[in-house]
Amino acid sequence: MSSKFKKIKSNLGWIIGSIGVGIVITFIIPIWGWIIAVGAGLIYIGWYIISCNR
């Protein structure tokens, strides 16, 4: 009985870990991607404004 409980407990850990990794991949990484994209856009706009004012 204890061996079966240990196996279920191990599988439950993998399930919870997978859900956590899925949440990180779904929410945290895209937020960083948007931050990088906005930063690149601001740099481009800045260079465009500087080149137009010369």
Buried (B, 14 or more C-beta within 10 A) or exposed (E): EEEEEEEEEEEEEEEEEEEEEEEEEEEEEEEEEEEEEEEEEEEEEEEEEEEEEE
